């Protein structure tokens, strides 16, 4: 599963207001509601699930990247949302640096392999400095999505 498979321009926030990881989770989950990817009545429970996972260990993986995620029985397919913060935010990242790119994703309950594969793919892409730099300079959500689509590559036969 590629990042472009779980995002759309409506699921990208080009400039987040959040200043820490807890606010970021709320802002990103709100965007999933706005984009019609999760029902508004599930917003609190989904945000709580992501925060619970985040409390066990920060998903700030370094390089200015955070990947909060959770498994939920309130969704039927993998969904994601990306937020960008030009000023950076405190995410208690492994390298103690501010996080500028946050990708939150949710995986349906019982899909552990899909969860691991999605997390691995996102982390692999975001470890590429050129990719992060290009995402940081894209002017808007549509341009950010085009950058993400460009790394998808051909579909397997």
DODRENTI-96599 format. One record per residue (C-alpha): chain; z negated, y negated, x negated; residue number from 1. Coordinates in pm, 1 decimal. Each point is the difference from the previous one (the first is absolute). Layout:
REM residues N
<"A"; <Z; Y; X>; NUM>
...
This chain:
REM residues 157
<"A"; <0.0; 0.0; 0.0>; 1>
<"A"; <108.6; -333.7; -141.4>; 2>
<"A"; <-162.5; -336.7; 57.8>; 3>
<"A"; <310.6; -119.7; 187.6>; 4>
<"A"; <-52.7; 287.0; 247.9>; 5>
<"A"; <-336.8; -133.0; 112.7>; 6>
<"A"; <66.6; -374.8; -13.3>; 7>
<"A"; <222.8; -253.9; 172.3>; 8>
<"A"; <21.6; -377.0; -53.0>; 9>
<"A"; <-243.0; -36.8; 294.5>; 10>
<"A"; <-251.7; 206.0; -200.1>; 11>
<"A"; <0.8; -236.7; -298.5>; 12>
<"A"; <-222.1; -305.1; -44.2>; 13>
<"A"; <160.8; -220.4; -269.0>; 14>
<"A"; <-316.4; -207.9; -51.7>; 15>
<"A"; <-334.6; 143.9; 102.1>; 16>
<"A"; <-295.4; -218.9; 94.2>; 17>
<"A"; <-259.1; 260.4; -109.0>; 18>
<"A"; <-214.4; -64.7; -307.0>; 19>
<"A"; <-158.1; 345.9; -30.0>; 20>
<"A"; <77.0; 362.3; 81.6>; 21>
<"A"; <-194.6; 4.8; 328.5>; 22>
<"A"; <186.0; -302.8; 137.4>; 23>
<"A"; <325.7; 148.9; -131.3>; 24>
<"A"; <-54.7; 322.7; 194.2>; 25>
<"A"; <-63.0; -195.5; 321.7>; 26>
<"A"; <304.8; -221.7; -55.7>; 27>
<"A"; <226.4; 296.8; -73.6>; 28>
<"A"; <-121.7; 202.3; 299.0>; 29>
<"A"; <55.8; -310.0; 217.3>; 30>
<"A"; <358.2; -10.6; -128.3>; 31>
<"A"; <50.6; 364.1; 102.2>; 32>
<"A"; <-103.3; -99.7; 352.9>; 33>
<"A"; <232.1; -304.3; -2.9>; 34>
<"A"; <287.0; 220.7; -122.9>; 35>
<"A"; <-66.5; 247.5; 283.2>; 36>
<"A"; <-83.7; 285.9; -238.1>; 37>
<"A"; <-352.5; 59.4; 134.7>; 38>
<"A"; <-148.0; -87.0; 341.3>; 39>
<"A"; <-237.7; -298.1; 6.7>; 40>
<"A"; <-276.1; 215.1; 149.5>; 41>
<"A"; <1.9; 219.9; -315.4>; 42>
<"A"; <-22.6; -294.0; -241.6>; 43>
<"A"; <-379.1; 5.4; -49.6>; 44>
<"A"; <-21.5; 377.1; -47.2>; 45>
<"A"; <291.2; 7.4; -244.6>; 46>
<"A"; <-137.4; -291.7; -203.4>; 47>
<"A"; <-341.9; 171.2; -7.0>; 48>
<"A"; <159.7; 322.6; -127.8>; 49>
<"A"; <181.0; -181.0; -280.5>; 50>
<"A"; <-314.8; -192.2; -94.9>; 51>
<"A"; <-205.7; 320.2; -3.3>; 52>
<"A"; <248.2; 155.1; -243.1>; 53>
<"A"; <0.6; -319.3; -209.5>; 54>
<"A"; <-381.6; 1.4; -20.7>; 55>
<"A"; <5.2; 337.9; -173.0>; 56>
<"A"; <220.9; -139.5; -279.1>; 57>
<"A"; <218.9; -306.5; -30.8>; 58>
<"A"; <371.3; 63.0; 31.2>; 59>
<"A"; <71.0; -289.6; -236.0>; 60>
<"A"; <193.8; 212.0; -251.0>; 61>
<"A"; <63.9; -273.7; -254.6>; 62>
<"A"; <310.2; -206.0; -81.6>; 63>
<"A"; <-86.0; -232.1; 291.8>; 64>
<"A"; <48.3; 278.1; 256.4>; 65>
<"A"; <-220.5; 131.9; 280.4>; 66>
<"A"; <87.7; 300.0; 216.6>; 67>
<"A"; <-257.9; 31.7; 278.3>; 68>
<"A"; <71.0; 305.2; 214.3>; 69>
<"A"; <-153.0; 235.4; 251.7>; 70>
<"A"; <64.1; 304.9; 212.5>; 71>
<"A"; <-21.6; -60.8; 373.6>; 72>
<"A"; <32.1; 201.6; 318.2>; 73>
<"A"; <104.6; -321.3; 177.8>; 74>
<"A"; <355.0; 5.6; -140.0>; 75>
<"A"; <280.4; 254.8; 18.0>; 76>
<"A"; <207.6; -104.6; -303.6>; 77>
<"A"; <-56.9; -162.5; -337.9>; 78>
<"A"; <-10.3; -379.4; 30.1>; 79>
<"A"; <-35.6; -268.0; -262.8>; 80>
<"A"; <-25.6; -372.7; -52.6>; 81>
<"A"; <39.3; -210.6; -313.6>; 82>
<"A"; <-171.4; -327.0; -79.3>; 83>
<"A"; <57.1; -234.6; -291.3>; 84>
<"A"; <-248.3; -253.9; -134.7>; 85>
<"A"; <133.8; -247.7; -252.8>; 86>
<"A"; <-352.7; -108.0; -94.6>; 87>
<"A"; <-137.6; 352.8; -13.9>; 88>
<"A"; <-315.6; 134.0; 161.4>; 89>
<"A"; <-315.0; 180.5; -102.6>; 90>
<"A"; <56.4; 370.2; 61.4>; 91>
<"A"; <-253.4; 149.8; -242.9>; 92>
<"A"; <304.3; 140.5; -178.2>; 93>
<"A"; <-31.4; 252.1; -281.9>; 94>
<"A"; <116.6; -260.4; -253.7>; 95>
<"A"; <-214.9; -278.2; 155.1>; 96>
<"A"; <311.8; -212.2; 55.3>; 97>
<"A"; <92.3; -176.8; 325.2>; 98>
<"A"; <229.2; 192.9; 234.3>; 99>
<"A"; <326.5; -165.9; 98.9>; 100>
<"A"; <176.0; 285.5; 182.5>; 101>
<"A"; <-176.0; 207.5; 264.3>; 102>
<"A"; <162.5; 293.1; 174.7>; 103>
<"A"; <-206.2; 152.7; 276.5>; 104>
<"A"; <117.3; 327.6; 146.3>; 105>
<"A"; <-125.9; 242.1; 261.5>; 106>
<"A"; <75.2; 369.4; 28.4>; 107>
<"A"; <-56.0; 215.3; 310.3>; 108>
<"A"; <-297.8; 237.1; -8.1>; 109>
<"A"; <87.1; 340.6; -144.4>; 110>
<"A"; <288.4; -118.9; -220.3>; 111>
<"A"; <-175.4; 15.0; -336.4>; 112>
<"A"; <313.8; 82.3; -202.3>; 113>
<"A"; <188.8; -291.8; 154.3>; 114>
<"A"; <-297.7; -222.8; -80.0>; 115>
<"A"; <1.1; 100.8; -367.0>; 116>
<"A"; <378.2; -25.7; -30.4>; 117>
<"A"; <7.0; -346.9; 159.6>; 118>
<"A"; <-283.3; -127.0; -220.3>; 119>
<"A"; <163.7; 142.6; -312.5>; 120>
<"A"; <338.3; -152.6; 79.4>; 121>
<"A"; <-143.2; -345.1; 73.7>; 122>
<"A"; <-210.6; 3.1; -317.1>; 123>
<"A"; <295.6; 114.2; -211.9>; 124>
<"A"; <222.1; -280.1; 126.8>; 125>
<"A"; <-267.4; -265.7; -42.3>; 126>
<"A"; <-73.9; 99.8; -358.5>; 127>
<"A"; <347.1; -134.0; -86.8>; 128>
<"A"; <-52.3; -355.8; -131.3>; 129>
<"A"; <355.9; -109.5; 83.5>; 130>
<"A"; <-39.1; 119.1; 358.9>; 131>
<"A"; <-331.7; -187.8; 37.8>; 132>
<"A"; <152.2; -313.8; -151.5>; 133>
<"A"; <298.6; 16.4; 236.5>; 134>
<"A"; <-230.4; 46.4; 301.0>; 135>
<"A"; <-208.7; -297.6; -115.7>; 136>
<"A"; <300.3; -232.8; -11.8>; 137>
<"A"; <180.1; 106.3; 319.9>; 138>
<"A"; <0.4; -303.7; 233.5>; 139>
<"A"; <-84.9; 165.6; 332.6>; 140>
<"A"; <-70.0; 325.1; 185.4>; 141>
<"A"; <369.0; 89.1; 38.7>; 142>
<"A"; <61.6; -46.8; -373.5>; 143>
<"A"; <-311.7; 200.9; -87.6>; 144>
<"A"; <124.8; 282.8; 223.4>; 145>
<"A"; <342.3; -6.8; -168.8>; 146>
<"A"; <-169.8; 39.7; -339.4>; 147>
<"A"; <-194.5; 298.7; 135.4>; 148>
<"A"; <314.7; 152.6; 150.8>; 149>
<"A"; <182.8; -35.9; -332.3>; 150>
<"A"; <-232.3; 248.3; -173.4>; 151>
<"A"; <29.6; 261.8; 270.5>; 152>
<"A"; <299.3; 173.2; -151.1>; 153>
<"A"; <221.2; 253.1; 174.4>; 154>
<"A"; <-138.5; 233.5; 263.6>; 155>
<"A"; <-32.2; 363.8; -105.3>; 156>
<"A"; <271.3; 225.1; 142.4>; 157>
